[in-house]
Amino acid sequence: MTKEDCCTKEIKEILVLFEPKIRKTLLQTAVQDREDLAQEMRLKLIEKYRNIQFNKAPKFWDLVNF
């Protein structure tokens, strides 16, 4: 399994976990805007996940001082 496959799997899991919250939140918006807003929320989740994964890597000196 490549790193890209792993990330894809993790992203799918996150989207599945957040789907009930997304649907509940969409009830507060107009019907015609719901699908667009749902897509934007899913994109933001993916962006945040990728940003967290990138920032998660330890620095060299963090490992040396550990």
Secondary structure, DSSP 8 states (H G I E B T S, - for coil): --HHHHHHHHHHHHHHHHHHHHHHHHTTS-GGGHHHHHHHHHHHHHHHHHHHHHHTS--HHHHHH-
